[in-house]
Amino acid sequence: MSNFEHIFINSELERDRLAEQLAVTLGLAQTRVDDKLFLARPAHTAPDAQTGGELAINGFGAFADDAGDESVIDGYRYVWSIAYTGSDEIAQVAEARQLFVELAEAACWPILLALGLDVLLAAWNPTDGLTWFSPDTSVDAADRDRWRRYALPRLS
């Protein structure tokens, strides 16, 4: 089981303000532990489980001055790492998909859904709308032709 699924978000809001907007939009509770900010809610797949995770600056993408390979996640400012308190991989992916769909329907910011950090499952932006990718779509440059319209300029 992947430790996390990831929702990448491109927003100009500061992290705390973005967290507030996400909480209102998706019915999430916010929790702070030191400088970390977590957003979670009861899971849809099990009444006694929780889903959610840390909202952080995206440190996974390559930055503008990096010589590494391009990835679709490079230009997204934030990453929300989604976990599920149960130990069911299918439920964790279902929960991440549900959060992603609700966020896409709210049409607030360009977003990506990645399974782990390898597979691009879905993307949404206001110009191109929602796209679900085949499960063999990589977030990396090898599949650039599939996700190019959802790529943003690399962060600096």
N, C-alpha and C positions, 0 to 999 in steps of 0.2 A: 504494500500500500504506500502510495506517495505520502510523505509527511504533510504536505500542504498542496492545495490548489491555489492559484493566484489570480486575482483580479487586478489588472493594471489600469490605473486611472490617470488621465491627463487633465489636470485642473490647475488654474492659477491661484486658487484659494490656498491660504496657509493650512497646514495639516489640521489644526484644531477646528478651524471653520469648516473644512471639508468633512471632518468627523461628525460635526453637528449636523451638516446637511445629509450625510449618509444615515445618521441615526434617525432623523425625522422621516426621510424618504423610505427607509426599509424597516422601521420599527426596531431599532437596535439599542441596546444598552451600551454605554461607554464606561470603560474601566481604565484607570491609570495605574501603572506600576513604574515608579521612578519616572523616566522620560519616555516610557513606552505607552502607547495608546491602543487599547483593544476595543473592538466592536463585536458584539455577539447578540444572538437572540435564540429563543427556543427553536429546535430543529423541526422541520416539517415531517421528517421521516420517522421520528420517534419522540413521544411526548416527554420523556425524561432526559433527552439529549440536548446539547447546545451546539450551535454552529457559529463560526466567525473566527476572528483572529486579529493580529496586529496590523494596524495601518501605519506604514512607514514610508520614508523617502525611498524611491527605487534605487537600490544599490546593485541590482542584478544586471542592469543594462550597461552597455559600453558607452563611454562618454565621447564627446566630439573629438577629443585629442587622442583617443584610444586607437591603436592600429589594428585591433582585433576585428573579427568578423562582425558584420552587421546582423542585428536581430530586430524583429518587430517590436520588442519591448524597450528598445534603447531610448526612445523619445518620450516615454510615459513617466511622469514625475513621481507618482505614488504607486505602491504595491500593497494590496490588502491580502495577507496570507490566510487562506481559509482552511480551518480544521473542523473536525467533527468529534465530539466527545465519545461517540461510539467507536467500535473498531471495525466498521464495515466500509470498505473502500467504495462500493457502489453507492452507499448512502452519502459518503463524503462528496463524491462527484455530483450526485443529485442535488445536494444542498448548495454547492458552489454554483451549479447551473441555475438554480432557483434565484439565488441572490443576483447573479449576473443578469438574468432575464428581467427581473424587477428593476434593476438599475438601468438597463437598456430602455425599458418602457418609460422610465422617468425622463429619458432624453436629456440628461444634464451634461455629461462630459464624454469624450471619446474613451472607450474601455476595451480591454481584451480579457479573455478567459483562457488561462493556460493550465493544463494538467501537469502538475509538478512545474518544472522549468523547461520542459522539452517540447510538449505538444500544444499547439495553438488550437483550441477548440472553437472559439467564437470571437467575433469582434463587432463593435458598433461604433459608428460616428454619425454626426448629423447629415453628412453629405452622402455617404454610401449605405447608410442603414445597417441592418443586422445581417451578418454572414456566419453560418455554421460551417466549419471546415471538416474535411474528412479526418479520421483519427490518425492518419499518417502525416499530418501537416506539422512540420517543425517550426519553431519560433525563429530558427536560424536562417541564414542567407540561402541555404539550399532550396528553400521554398519561397523565396522572395516574390516570385511571380504570382503566387497564390495570395499573399497578404500585403503586397506593395501599397495598395490604396489605404491601408490602415496604419502604415508606418508614419512616424512623425520625425522631424529633425532631431538628431541626437542632442541630448542635454549637454550643456557645457559646464 
